[in-house]
Amino acid sequence: MNDFYVVSASENDGISLFFEEGWKPALPEFNQVVKNPELGGFADSYEMKADLERFEVDVVLEQYIASSEFVRMCESQNCSFIDLPLKIVLLGGAETEREYRFFCVLSRCSLLDSENSVFTLMDERLLRPSEEREGMSPVYDRIDSFVPGKGVLENLFYCEELKQVVCSSLFKADYDEKGLAGLEFQKIDDDFVYAPWG
């Protein structure tokens, strides 16, 4: 059986979770919670000025940054994503020694087995009008027991229920084996609770 993990930025890999960044040219506006960006809206390559003295991690998903090593691993796992050349310029004008890419996960999956999970949906009165939410997945107020469905074969994807990137145990094992840095993983198991509002 395949296990799944919620993927987030690691606080232990020597990079601030929040840093000032400036993209040149500017990235197109998109909201991955609603839908994936389209490749046609992007430039051929990017430069990002980061308010950092050093940048040594392999991936910061929230800022759409990944090392070439991370991208190659994703290719080997048949993940679906956008990647474009990215030059990172640090404080004082120094450039990173490693190659980086703009990186955005494109696979989207509904992972929750709704018949066997325990959850509460968001109160309809707190959401946008239903006509504005047409085609969107339900909004979960809380998931106390998250049982993954059996049909998900992707190794790295945006989980519709959690509104976060999730990976398979195969992906995590490959990441750990390669000694990559920048991510931490929370297993979706009996102890996992999704409570975005506290």
DRENRO-213828 format. One record per residue: residue in three letters; y, x, z negated of N, C-alpha, C, CB in turn. Coordinates in nm, 4 decimals, decimal comma. Glycine has a CB too. Layout:
<rs>
residuo/n.Y/n.X/n.Z/ca.Y/ca.X/ca.Z/c.Y/c.X/c.Z/cb.Y/cb.X/cb.Z
ALA/Y/X/Z/Y/X/Z/Y/X/Z/Y/X/Z .
...
</rs>
This chain:
<rs>
residuo/n.Y/n.X/n.Z/ca.Y/ca.X/ca.Z/c.Y/c.X/c.Z/cb.Y/cb.X/cb.Z
MET/-0,1189/0,0838/0,0000/0,0000/0,0000/0,0000/0,1243/0,0876/0,0000/0,0003/-0,0950/-0,1214 .
ASN/0,2213/0,0505/0,0805/0,3458/0,1265/0,0907/0,4423/0,0820/-0,0187/0,4103/0,1086/0,2307 .
ASP/0,4974/0,1794/-0,0919/0,6007/0,1495/-0,1903/0,7368/0,1666/-0,1251/0,5873/0,2404/-0,3154 .
PHE/0,8377/0,1038/-0,1847/0,9734/0,1126/-0,1315/1,0697/0,1559/-0,2408/1,0174/-0,0220/-0,0715 .
TYR/1,1770/0,2233/-0,1976/1,2757/0,2790/-0,2894/1,4165/0,2445/-0,2421/1,2588/0,4319/-0,3015 .
VAL/1,5017/0,2054/-0,3367/1,6438/0,1893/-0,3073/1,7040/0,3289/-0,3030/1,7162/0,0980/-0,4142 .
VAL/1,7805/0,3570/-0,1979/1,8381/0,4894/-0,1763/1,9859/0,4851/-0,2138/1,8193/0,5358/-0,0284 .
SER/2,0293/0,5821/-0,2943/2,1714/0,5909/-0,3301/2,2126/0,7370/-0,3409/2,1998/0,5166/-0,4635 .
ALA/2,3422/0,7590/-0,3551/2,3941/0,8956/-0,3652/2,3538/0,9569/-0,4985/2,5478/0,8975/-0,3494 .
SER/2,3119/1,0819/-0,4939/2,2742/1,1536/-0,6155/2,3979/1,2090/-0,6842/2,1754/1,2670/-0,5835 .
GLU/2,4026/1,1939/-0,8151/2,5134/1,2505/-0,8922/2,4810/1,3921/-0,9374/2,5452/1,1622/-1,0137 .
ASN/2,3628/1,4415/-0,9042/2,3177/1,5711/-0,9558/2,3103/1,6804/-0,8501/2,1834/1,5557/-1,0192 .
ASP/2,3627/1,6556/-0,7312/2,3490/1,7541/-0,6240/2,4783/1,8276/-0,5924/2,2990/1,6871/-0,5000 .
GLY/2,5708/1,8310/-0,6865/2,6880/1,9168/-0,6736/2,7973/1,8664/-0,5819/2,6458/2,0471/-0,6268 .
ILE/2,8044/1,7363/-0,5578/2,9143/1,6829/-0,4774/2,9660/1,5560/-0,5441/2,8686/1,6542/-0,3305 .
SER/3,0957/1,5415/-0,5447/3,1574/1,4224/-0,6017/3,1146/1,2999/-0,5213/3,3120/1,4357/-0,6038 .
LEU/3,0873/1,1907/-0,5920/3,0509/1,0672/-0,5223/3,1695/1,0077/-0,4482/2,9952/0,9653/-0,6207 .
PHE/3,2895/1,0431/-0,4917/3,4106/0,9911/-0,4277/3,4992/1,1091/-0,3902/3,4867/0,8912/-0,5216 .
PHE/3,5299/1,1210/-0,2634/3,6214/1,2261/-0,2191/3,7049/1,1730/-0,1036/3,5438/1,3545/-0,1770 .
GLU/3,8256/1,2276/-0,0937/3,9156/1,1871/0,0145/3,8618/1,2405/0,1463/4,0606/1,2383/-0,0106 .
GLU/3,8701/1,1588/0,2493/3,8215/1,1998/0,3806/3,9145/1,1443/0,4875/3,6757/1,1516/0,4039 .
GLY/3,9280/1,2188/0,5945/4,0072/1,1736/0,7079/3,9317/1,2009/0,8363/4,1448/1,2423/0,7102 .
TRP/3,9076/1,0973/0,9152/3,8284/1,1100/1,0375/3,9196/1,1192/1,1588/3,7316/0,9911/1,0525 .
LYS/3,8816/1,2073/1,2492/3,9574/1,2247/1,3733/3,8586/1,2328/1,4892/4,0481/1,3528/1,3674 .
PRO/3,8664/1,1402/1,5843/3,9467/1,0173/1,5806/3,8973/0,9237/1,4700/3,9419/0,9454/1,7174 .
ALA/3,9742/0,8197/1,4426/3,9365/0,7239/1,3377/3,8066/0,6530/1,3756/4,0497/0,6202/1,3146 .
LEU/3,7237/0,6288/1,2761/3,6010/0,5528/1,2999/3,6357/0,4078/1,3332/3,5072/0,5595/1,1764 .
PRO/3,5548/0,3432/1,4162/3,5787/0,2002/1,4409/3,5524/0,1210/1,3130/3,4885/0,1478/1,5570 .
GLU/3,6192/0,0086/1,2992/3,5965/-0,0751/1,1814/3,4659/-0,1518/1,1977/3,7150/-0,1731/1,1592 .
PHE/3,3850/-0,1485/1,0932/3,2629/-0,2290/1,0921/3,2233/-0,2547/0,9472/3,1471/-0,1580/1,1700 .
ASN/3,1494/-0,3622/0,9263/3,1025/-0,4000/0,7939/2,9514/-0,4124/0,8015/3,1687/-0,5334/0,7445 .
GLN/2,8816/-0,3103/0,7534/2,7364/-0,3081/0,7669/2,6683/-0,4181/0,6857/2,6831/-0,1733/0,7245 .
VAL/2,7361/-0,4739/0,5875/2,6786/-0,5851/0,5117/2,6553/-0,7042/0,6045/2,7714/-0,6253/0,3937 .
VAL/2,7447/-0,7220/0,7010/2,7361/-0,8359/0,7925/2,6500/-0,8036/0,9140/2,8758/-0,8781/0,8376 .
LYS/2,6773/-0,6895/0,9796/2,5983/-0,6507/1,0969/2,6193/-0,5028/1,1268/2,6364/-0,7367/1,2202 .
ASN/2,5315/-0,4485/1,2089/2,5395/-0,3077/1,2472/2,6553/-0,2838/1,3433/2,4080/-0,2622/1,3110 .
PRO/2,7086/-0,1623/1,3412/2,8093/-0,1280/1,4421/2,7433/-0,1109/1,5784/2,8851/0,0010/1,4024 .
GLU/2,8232/-0,1223/1,6839/2,7717/-0,1001/1,8190/2,8128/0,0387/1,8649/2,8235/-0,2086/1,9179 .
LEU/2,7214/0,1090/1,9282/2,7447/0,2472/1,9693/2,8664/0,2601/2,0592/2,6228/0,3017/2,0402 .
GLY/2,8926/0,1600/2,1422/3,0039/0,1665/2,2365/3,1402/0,1808/2,1724/3,0037/0,0459/2,3206 .
GLY/3,1528/0,1492/2,0438/3,2809/0,1594/1,9761/3,3125/0,2976/1,9220/3,2853/0,0625/1,8655 .
PHE/3,2180/0,3905/1,9342/3,2353/0,5236/1,8761/3,2798/0,6256/1,9796/3,1064/0,5695/1,8115 .
ALA/3,3449/0,7312/1,9316/3,3800/0,8452/2,0169/3,2546/0,9307/2,0370/3,4969/0,9303/1,9536 .
ASP/3,2639/1,0314/2,1254/3,1495/1,1191/2,1509/3,1225/1,2138/2,0350/3,1725/1,1991/2,2773 .
SER/3,2272/1,2492/1,9588/3,2124/1,3390/1,8446/3,3288/1,3159/1,7488/3,2066/1,4883/1,8905 .
TYR/3,3145/1,3698/1,6264/3,4157/1,3488/1,5233/3,4433/1,4770/1,4456/3,3717/1,2384/1,4277 .
GLU/3,5623/1,4784/1,3850/3,5978/1,5808/1,2873/3,6380/1,5068/1,1604/3,7140/1,6756/1,3396 .
MET/3,5881/1,5560/1,0477/3,6235/1,4936/0,9212/3,6821/1,5981/0,8275/3,5009/1,4255/0,8570 .
LYS/3,8035/1,5717/0,7792/3,8641/1,6582/0,6782/3,8254/1,6026/0,5424/4,0206/1,6666/0,6943 .
ALA/3,7631/1,6873/0,4609/3,7164/1,6454/0,3287/3,7942/1,7187/0,2211/3,5650/1,6713/0,3128 .
ASP/3,8339/1,6464/0,1202/3,9088/1,7027/0,0083/3,8109/1,7699/-0,0891/3,9925/1,5920/-0,0641 .
LEU/3,7360/1,8670/-0,0363/3,6329/1,9374/-0,1126/3,6397/2,0865/-0,0829/3,4922/1,8819/-0,0796 .
GLU/3,5995/2,1680/-0,1797/3,5942/2,3127/-0,1574/3,4632/2,3538/-0,0929/3,6131/2,3876/-0,2887 .
ARG/3,3588/2,2746/-0,1160/3,2289/2,3043/-0,0539/3,1556/2,1732/-0,0267/3,1426/2,3980/-0,1452 .
PHE/3,0652/2,1790/0,0687/2,9849/2,0616/0,1042/2,8478/2,1132/0,1438/3,0512/1,9770/0,2209 .
GLU/2,7494/2,0948/0,0556/2,6186/2,1560/0,0784/2,5028/2,0577/0,0763/2,5947/2,2610/-0,0236 .
VAL/2,5308/1,9295/0,0569/2,4217/1,8319/0,0532/2,3784/1,7945/0,1950/2,4646/1,7057/-0,0247 .
ASP/2,2643/1,7298/0,2034/2,2112/1,6917/0,3346/2,2557/1,5545/0,3812/2,0625/1,6959/0,3317 .
VAL/2,2881/1,4683/0,2873/2,3230/1,3327/0,3303/2,4092/1,2621/0,2260/2,1961/1,2510/0,3573 .
VAL/2,5127/1,1928/0,2763/2,5949/1,1025/0,1955/2,6054/0,9744/0,2782/2,7398/1,1650/0,1606 .
LEU/2,5142/0,8815/0,2535/2,5065/0,7608/0,3359/2,6335/0,6777/0,3293/2,3888/0,6764/0,2932 .
GLU/2,6978/0,6729/0,2122/2,8185/0,5914/0,1965/2,9326/0,6406/0,2847/2,8626/0,5910/0,0512 .
GLN/2,9335/0,7702/0,3146/3,0371/0,8269/0,4018/2,9840/0,8540/0,5432/3,0916/0,9568/0,3410 .
TYR/2,8610/0,8129/0,5701/2,8010/0,8262/0,7043/2,7901/0,9725/0,7478/2,8839/0,7479/0,8074 .
ILE/2,7430/1,0584/0,6580/2,7306/1,2015/0,6866/2,5864/1,2444/0,6629/2,8284/1,2855/0,5986 .
ALA/2,5308/1,3205/0,7572/2,3957/1,3739/0,7400/2,3855/1,5097/0,8073/2,2898/1,2768/0,7975 .
SER/2,3059/1,5971/0,7476/2,2811/1,7277/0,8090/2,1875/1,7106/0,9280/2,2211/1,8274/0,7058 .
SER/2,1884/1,8091/1,0157/2,0968/1,8054/1,1304/1,9518/1,8035/1,0834/2,1208/1,9264/1,2230 .
GLU/1,9227/1,8703/0,9703/1,7860/1,8711/0,9162/1,7433/1,7300/0,8756/1,7761/1,9667/0,7948 .
PHE/1,8339/1,6575/0,8118/1,8028/1,5203/0,7714/1,7811/1,4323/0,8948/1,9163/1,4624/0,6832 .
VAL/1,8655/1,4488/0,9951/1,8529/1,3698/1,1185/1,7188/1,3973/1,1862/1,9692/1,4014/1,2157 .
ARG/1,6776/1,5252/1,1907/1,5479/1,5584/1,2518/1,4330/1,4925/1,1752/1,5277/1,7118/1,2559 .
MET/1,4432/1,4898/1,0428/1,3399/1,4237/0,9637/1,3347/1,2746/0,9974/1,3658/1,4440/0,8128 .
CYS/1,4509/1,2118/1,0103/1,4560/1,0694/1,0460/1,3965/1,0455/1,1847/1,6011/1,0180/1,0413 .
GLU/1,4223/1,1363/1,2779/1,3628/1,1250/1,4118/1,2107/1,1312/1,4028/1,4154/1,2372/1,5049 .
SER/1,1590/1,2226/1,3212/1,0134/1,2381/1,3091/0,9489/1,1147/1,2459/0,9800/1,3627/1,2258 .
GLN/1,0282/1,0373/1,1709/0,9771/0,9152/1,1070/1,0077/0,7903/1,1905/1,0375/0,8999/0,9667 .
ASN/1,0569/0,8113/1,3122/1,0887/0,7007/1,4036/1,1886/0,6010/1,3451/0,9620/0,6278/1,4413 .
CYS/1,2852/0,6526/1,2692/1,3908/0,5674/1,2141/1,4900/0,5323/1,3244/1,4632/0,6377/1,0954 .
SER/1,5571/0,4209/1,3086/1,6581/0,3773/1,4050/1,7961/0,4022/1,3451/1,6396/0,2262/1,4425 .
PHE/1,8810/0,4766/1,4178/2,0120/0,5136/1,3641/2,1051/0,5573/1,4761/1,9983/0,6255/1,2597 .
ILE/2,2340/0,5622/1,4437/2,3339/0,6248/1,5305/2,3617/0,7617/1,4720/2,4662/0,5383/1,5418 .
ASP/2,3626/0,8655/1,5551/2,4096/0,9958/1,5082/2,4942/1,0599/1,6162/2,2911/1,0877/1,4698 .
LEU/2,6044/1,1204/1,5725/2,7008/1,1823/1,6634/2,7467/1,3146/1,6036/2,8224/1,0882/1,6896 .
PRO/2,7829/1,4124/1,6870/2,8284/1,5415/1,6346/2,9475/1,5248/1,5403/2,8660/1,6352/1,7500 .
LEU/2,9449/1,6015/1,4306/3,0503/1,5933/1,3295/3,0849/1,7329/1,2792/3,0067/1,5027/1,2119 .
LYS/3,2121/1,7668/1,2873/3,2604/1,8920/1,2281/3,3307/1,8563/1,0982/3,3568/1,9701/1,3260 .
ILE/3,2888/1,9201/0,9885/3,3505/1,8953/0,8583/3,4433/2,0113/0,8248/3,2426/1,8769/0,7473 .
VAL/3,5695/1,9785/0,7982/3,6696/2,0788/0,7610/3,7022/2,0598/0,6132/3,7994/2,0669/0,8500 .
LEU/3,6825/2,1669/0,5349/3,7030/2,1623/0,3907/3,8451/2,2024/0,3547/3,6031/2,2530/0,3196 .
LEU/3,8768/2,1999/0,2249/4,0085/2,2432/0,1779/4,0378/2,3845/0,2263/4,0166/2,2366/0,0240 .
GLY/4,1590/2,4097/0,2684/4,1966/2,5419/0,3178/4,1555/2,5665/0,4614/4,1366/2,6469/0,2311 .
GLY/4,0951/2,4664/0,5260/4,0588/2,4801/0,6667/3,9220/2,5401/0,6931/4,1592/2,5620/0,7340 .
ALA/3,8461/2,5730/0,5880/3,7117/2,6292/0,6087/3,6184/2,5222/0,6645/3,6546/2,6864/0,4759 .
GLU/3,5217/2,5668/0,7442/3,4213/2,4753/0,7986/3,2886/2,4970/0,7277/3,4051/2,4951/0,9513 .
THR/3,2051/2,3966/0,7287/3,0729/2,4091/0,6671/2,9870/2,5047/0,7492/3,0038/2,2704/0,6552 .
GLU/2,8950/2,5728/0,6817/2,8047/2,6649/0,7515/2,6974/2,5892/0,8285/2,7394/2,7612/0,6522 .
ARG/2,6582/2,4745/0,7791/2,5514/2,3965/0,8418/2,6090/2,2944/0,9393/2,4666/2,3259/0,7351 .
GLU/2,5237/2,2463/1,0278/2,5634/2,1425/1,1230/2,5453/2,0049/1,0598/2,4810/2,1533/1,2540 .
TYR/2,6442/1,9188/1,0836/2,6389/1,7821/1,0322/2,6592/1,6823/1,1454/2,7449/1,7609/0,9226 .
ARG/2,6218/1,5572/1,1148/2,6315/1,4488/1,2118/2,6898/1,3252/1,1427/2,4919/1,4170/1,2744 .
PHE/2,7647/1,2453/1,2196/2,7929/1,1091/1,1756/2,6580/1,0383/1,1805/2,9038/1,0363/1,2666 .
PHE/2,6238/0,9626/1,0768/2,4904/0,9034/1,0679/2,4996/0,7628/1,0100/2,3971/0,9912/0,9817 .
CYS/2,4456/0,6649/1,0825/2,4456/0,5262/1,0356/2,3087/0,4637/1,0623/2,5583/0,4437/1,1053 .
VAL/2,2447/0,4149/0,9569/2,1146/0,3487/0,9685/2,1313/0,2184/1,0463/2,0529/0,3215/0,8277 .
LEU/2,0417/0,1945/1,1424/2,0497/0,0723/1,2236/1,9411/-0,0305/1,1933/2,0429/0,1084/1,3682 .
SER/1,8257/0,0130/1,1434/1,7193/-0,0839/1,1136/1,7638/-0,1760/1,0012/1,5873/-0,0117/1,0751 .
ARG/1,7352/-0,3038/1,0172/1,7662/-0,4041/0,9143/1,6388/-0,4849/0,8912/1,8876/-0,4979/0,9575 .
CYS/1,6017/-0,5013/0,7652/1,4799/-0,5759/0,7343/1,5014/-0,6667/0,6146/1,3634/-0,4802/0,7076 .
SER/1,4308/-0,7781/0,6178/1,4208/-0,8647/0,5012/1,2927/-0,8229/0,4297/1,4199/-1,0194/0,5407 .
LEU/1,3061/-0,7674/0,3105/1,1919/-0,7093/0,2396/1,1321/-0,8030/0,1345/1,2338/-0,5804/0,1734 .
LEU/1,2109/-0,8935/0,0822/1,1694/-0,9770/-0,0310/1,0637/-1,0801/0,0088/1,2902/-1,0481/-0,0902 .
ASP/0,9542/-1,0834/-0,0657/0,8558/-1,1910/-0,0544/0,9073/-1,3050/-0,1428/0,7091/-1,1432/-0,0980 .
SER/0,9763/-1,4009/-0,0824/1,0458/-1,5039/-0,1608/0,9502/-1,5969/-0,2359/1,1343/-1,5863/-0,0697 .
GLU/0,8272/-1,6097/-0,1898/0,7325/-1,6986/-0,2577/0,6803/-1,6387/-0,3876/0,6160/-1,7305/-0,1660 .
ASN/0,6729/-1,5060/-0,3944/0,6144/-1,4407/-0,5116/0,7158/-1,3671/-0,5982/0,5090/-1,3446/-0,4677 .
SER/0,8421/-1,3699/-0,5606/0,9475/-1,3027/-0,6368/1,0209/-1,4032/-0,7248/1,0467/-1,2318/-0,5422 .
VAL/1,0925/-1,3513/-0,8243/1,1724/-1,4356/-0,9134/1,3179/-1,3974/-0,8938/1,1289/-1,4193/-1,0640 .
PHE/1,4004/-1,4952/-0,8513/1,5394/-1,4636/-0,8194/1,6287/-1,5851/-0,8392/1,5512/-1,4125/-0,6758 .
THR/1,7591/-1,5588/-0,8428/1,8605/-1,6635/-0,8493/1,9584/-1,6396/-0,7363/1,9332/-1,6655/-0,9880 .
LEU/1,9843/-1,7427/-0,6573/2,0832/-1,7307/-0,5503/2,2237/-1,7483/-0,6072/2,0563/-1,8348/-0,4388 .
MET/2,3207/-1,6917/-0,5383/2,4606/-1,7052/-0,5786/2,5019/-1,8518/-0,5717/2,5527/-1,6182/-0,4888 .
ASP/2,5821/-1,8936/-0,6660/2,6367/-2,0295/-0,6681/2,7158/-2,0521/-0,5389/2,7275/-2,0524/-0,7945 .
GLU/2,6777/-2,1547/-0,4645/2,7407/-2,1841/-0,3351/2,8928/-2,1962/-0,3449/2,6835/-2,3125/-0,2778 .
ARG/2,9432/-2,2418/-0,4578/3,0877/-2,2615/-0,4729/3,1643/-2,1294/-0,4768/3,1163/-2,3407/-0,5994 .
LEU/3,0935/-2,0186/-0,5034/3,1589/-1,8880/-0,5115/3,1604/-1,8147/-0,3777/3,0899/-1,8023/-0,6152 .
LEU/3,0940/-1,8710/-0,2787/3,0814/-1,8051/-0,1487/3,1796/-1,8627/-0,0477/2,9386/-1,8183/-0,0959 .
ARG/3,1908/-1,7935/0,0639/3,2707/-1,8462/0,1750/3,2095/-1,9771/0,2230/3,2790/-1,7434/0,2920 .
PRO/3,2871/-2,0593/0,2944/3,2309/-2,1835/0,3495/3,1065/-2,1549/0,4342/3,3367/-2,2573/0,4343 .
SER/3,0118/-2,2477/0,4317/2,8830/-2,2264/0,4984/2,8981/-2,1959/0,6467/2,7950/-2,3479/0,4809 .
GLU/2,9980/-2,2543/0,7138/3,0157/-2,2263/0,8574/3,0555/-2,0801/0,8816/3,1227/-2,3203/0,9173 .
GLU/3,1200/-2,0156/0,7842/3,1561/-1,8740/0,7978/3,0376/-1,7829/0,7683/3,2724/-1,8396/0,7046 .
ARG/2,9346/-1,8371/0,7039/2,8168/-1,7580/0,6677/2,6993/-1,7826/0,7612/2,7756/-1,7888/0,5256 .
GLU/2,7224/-1,8538/0,8692/2,6142/-1,8888/0,9609/2,5443/-1,7631/1,0118/2,6681/-1,9713/1,0789 .
GLY/2,4128/-1,7622/1,0016/2,3341/-1,6485/1,0483/2,3193/-1,5375/0,9456/2,3956/-1,5928/1,1716 .
MET/2,3896/-1,5467/0,8339/2,3791/-1,4443/0,7301/2,2640/-1,4778/0,6355/2,5121/-1,4318/0,6516 .
SER/2,2058/-1,3740/0,5761/2,0980/-1,3953/0,4803/2,1547/-1,4499/0,3495/2,0202/-1,2640/0,4554 .
PRO/2,0709/-1,5104/0,2654/2,1185/-1,5633/0,1372/2,1807/-1,4524/0,0517/2,0027/-1,6306/0,0605 .
VAL/2,2704/-1,4915/-0,0372/2,3326/-1,3963/-0,1290/2,2663/-1,4145/-0,2652/2,4890/-1,4171/-0,1377 .
TYR/2,2071/-1,3057/-0,3153/2,1329/-1,3118/-0,4409/2,2228/-1,2749/-0,5581/2,0111/-1,2188/-0,4362 .
ASP/2,2250/-1,3622/-0,6585/2,2984/-1,3343/-0,7812/2,2187/-1,2369/-0,8669/2,3276/-1,4649/-0,8591 .
ARG/2,0855/-1,2525/-0,8631/1,9982/-1,1689/-0,9452/1,8555/-1,1792/-0,8916/2,0045/-1,2114/-1,0955 .
ILE/1,7840/-1,0658/-0,8956/1,6412/-1,0656/-0,8631/1,5704/-0,9996/-0,9808/1,6111/-0,9898/-0,7262 .
ASP/1,4963/-1,0783/-1,0573/1,4285/-1,0257/-1,1766/1,2906/-0,9702/-1,1454/1,4164/-1,1339/-1,2814 .
SER/1,2283/-1,0208/-1,0419/1,0983/-0,9693/-0,9987/1,1006/-0,9613/-0,8466/0,9797/-1,0600/-1,0495 .
PHE/1,1104/-0,8387/-0,7943/1,1210/-0,8168/-0,6496/0,9841/-0,7741/-0,5974/1,2304/-0,7090/-0,6158 .
VAL/0,9164/-0,8661/-0,5310/0,7869/-0,8357/-0,4701/0,8105/-0,8115/-0,3217/0,6829/-0,9518/-0,4932 .
PRO/0,7855/-0,6881/-0,2730/0,8066/-0,6603/-0,1303/0,7069/-0,7360/-0,0433/0,7953/-0,5100/-0,1032 .
GLY/0,7554/-0,7856/0,0695/0,6680/-0,8494/0,1664/0,5804/-0,7464/0,2358/0,7497/-0,9271/0,2690 .
LYS/0,4781/-0,7926/0,3046/0,3813/-0,7013/0,3646/0,4136/-0,6602/0,5078/0,2471/-0,7636/0,3616 .
GLY/0,5116/-0,7250/0,5719/0,5321/-0,7005/0,7142/0,6302/-0,5905/0,7506/0,5768/-0,8231/0,7762 .
VAL/0,6882/-0,5204/0,6532/0,7905/-0,4202/0,6838/0,7248/-0,2856/0,7116/0,8920/-0,4077/0,5676 .
LEU/0,7473/-0,2341/0,8332/0,6878/-0,1069/0,8741/0,7906/0,0047/0,8872/0,6153/-0,1241/1,0052 .
GLU/0,9181/-0,0274/0,8736/1,0244/0,0731/0,8874/1,0207/0,1702/0,7693/1,1636/0,0048/0,8968 .
ASN/1,0624/0,2947/0,7959/1,0668/0,3955/0,6897/1,2047/0,4114/0,6276/1,0213/0,5278/0,7435 .
LEU/1,3092/0,3707/0,6989/1,4459/0,3757/0,6468/1,5205/0,2582/0,7081/1,5171/0,5136/0,6798 .
PHE/1,5765/0,1711/0,6227/1,6383/0,0502/0,6755/1,7391/-0,0064/0,5759/1,5313/-0,0547/0,7087 .
TYR/1,8266/-0,0915/0,6295/1,9221/-0,1652/0,5471/1,8514/-0,2914/0,5008/2,0552/-0,1984/0,6259 .
CYS/1,8357/-0,3071/0,3699/1,7651/-0,4224/0,3142/1,8607/-0,5407/0,3030/1,7043/-0,3884/0,1757 .
GLU/1,8279/-0,6500/0,3698/1,9153/-0,7673/0,3740/1,9377/-0,8284/0,2356/1,8569/-0,8719/0,4669 .
GLU/1,8357/-0,8293/0,1510/1,8506/-0,8913/0,0192/1,9341/-0,8055/-0,0756/1,7138/-0,9170/-0,0421 .
LEU/1,9144/-0,6749/-0,0727/1,9818/-0,5847/-0,1666/2,1156/-0,5338/-0,1152/1,8928/-0,4675/-0,1974 .
LYS/2,1411/-0,5524/0,0144/2,2645/-0,5005/0,0764/2,2772/-0,3501/0,0536/2,3889/-0,5734/0,0196 .
GLN/2,1636/-0,2804/0,0593/2,1583/-0,1360/0,0404/2,0506/-0,0777/0,1311/2,1309/-0,1001/-0,1082 .
VAL/2,0578/0,0541/0,1493/1,9549/0,1226/0,2269/1,8315/0,1413/0,1391/2,0068/0,2600/0,2805 .
VAL/1,7159/0,1175/0,1993/1,5868/0,1296/0,1316/1,4974/0,2173/0,2182/1,5212/-0,0114/0,1061 .
CYS/1,4066/0,2917/0,1538/1,3128/0,3743/0,2308/1,1703/0,3507/0,1827/1,3490/0,5241/0,2190 .
SER/1,0757/0,3958/0,2635/0,9340/0,3868/0,2294/0,8934/0,5076/0,1452/0,8469/0,3779/0,3574 .
SER/0,7750/0,4996/0,0850/0,7225/0,6133/0,0086/0,6960/0,7319/0,1008/0,5931/0,5736/-0,0659 .
LEU/0,6602/0,7058/0,2260/0,6388/0,8135/0,3232/0,7688/0,8894/0,3483/0,5835/0,7570/0,4558 .
PHE/0,8784/0,8173/0,3635/1,0086/0,8795/0,3854/1,0479/0,9632/0,2640/1,1159/0,7726/0,4143 .
LYS/1,0332/0,9072/0,1450/1,0691/0,9798/0,0224/0,9866/1,1069/0,0078/1,0494/0,8903/-0,1008 .
ALA/0,8568/1,0988/0,0356/0,7697/1,2162/0,0232/0,8133/1,3264/0,1191/0,6229/1,1778/0,0501 .
ASP/0,8497/1,2895/0,2413/0,8959/1,3866/0,3407/1,0279/1,4496/0,2964/0,9124/1,3193/0,4790 .
TYR/1,1190/1,3682/0,2456/1,2484/1,4154/0,1945/1,2269/1,5158/0,0809/1,3348/1,2958/0,1452 .
ASP/1,1415/1,4810/-0,0145/1,1138/1,5693/-0,1285/1,0469/1,6985/-0,0838/1,0256/1,4980/-0,2310 .
GLU/0,9513/1,6877/0,0068/0,8786/1,8057/0,0551/0,9717/1,9042/0,1253/0,7666/1,7634/0,1503 .
LYS/1,0703/1,8528/0,1960/1,1643/1,9390/0,2678/1,2742/1,9937/0,1762/1,2272/1,8623/0,3832 .
GLY/1,2806/1,9472/0,0525/1,3800/1,9968/-0,0423/1,5225/1,9602/-0,0049/1,3688/2,1451/-0,0540 .
LEU/1,5406/1,8433/0,0553/1,6745/1,7998/0,0946/1,7521/1,7510/-0,0280/1,6664/1,6881/0,2017 .
ALA/1,8845/1,7434/-0,0142/1,9692/1,7073/-0,1280/2,0702/1,6002/-0,0885/2,0420/1,8312/-0,1823 .
GLY/2,1091/1,5195/-0,1870/2,2130/1,4193/-0,1665/2,1724/1,2783/-0,2028/2,2559/1,4215/-0,0260 .
LEU/2,0424/1,2528/-0,2133/1,9958/1,1170/-0,2408/1,9174/1,1099/-0,3707/1,9100/1,0663/-0,1259 .
GLU/1,9209/0,9924/-0,4316/1,8260/0,9633/-0,5381/1,7586/0,8307/-0,5054/1,8963/0,9586/-0,6782 .
PHE/1,6419/0,8119/-0,5633/1,5561/0,7006/-0,5248/1,5165/0,6189/-0,6477/1,4306/0,7519/-0,4517 .
GLN/1,5298/0,4879/-0,6372/1,4860/0,3975/-0,7436/1,3739/0,3112/-0,6879/1,6045/0,3091/-0,7971 .
LYS/1,2565/0,3253/-0,7471/1,1395/0,2532/-0,6978/1,1528/0,1031/-0,7225/1,0125/0,3064/-0,7644 .
ILE/1,1164/0,0256/-0,6212/1,1112/-0,1202/-0,6356/0,9729/-0,1534/-0,6913/1,1384/-0,1950/-0,4972 .
ASP/0,9668/-0,1667/-0,8235/0,8396/-0,1925/-0,8912/0,8588/-0,3036/-0,9941/0,7854/-0,0632/-0,9594 .
ASP/0,7642/-0,3162/-1,0875/0,7710/-0,4243/-1,1869/0,8940/-0,4138/-1,2765/0,6459/-0,4235/-1,2729 .
ASP/0,9483/-0,2929/-1,2923/1,0655/-0,2734/-1,3788/1,1978/-0,2884/-1,3042/1,0595/-0,1365/-1,4430 .
PHE/1,1913/-0,3000/-1,1726/1,3134/-0,3068/-1,0924/1,3806/-0,4430/-1,1076/1,2821/-0,2793/-0,9443 .
VAL/1,5111/-0,4403/-1,1357/1,5914/-0,5627/-1,1442/1,7161/-0,5424/-1,0594/1,6290/-0,5973/-1,2933 .
TYR/1,7466/-0,6397/-0,9764/1,8690/-0,6368/-0,8960/1,9688/-0,7315/-0,9605/1,8413/-0,6768/-0,7461 .
ALA/2,0760/-0,6738/-1,0156/2,1785/-0,7543/-1,0823/2,3154/-0,6977/-1,0468/2,1574/-0,7564/-1,2375 .
PRO/2,3621/-0,7222/-0,9239/2,4861/-0,6590/-0,8775/2,6103/-0,7003/-0,9549/2,5069/-0,6903/-0,7338 .
TRP/2,6054/-0,8125/-1,0229/2,7243/-0,8607/-1,0945/2,7161/-0,8308/-1,2435/2,7420/-1,0110/-1,0730 .
GLY/2,6177/-0,7503/-1,2832/2,6064/-0,7101/-1,4241/2,5075/-0,7913/-1,5024/2,7385/-0,7193/-1,4904 .
</rs>
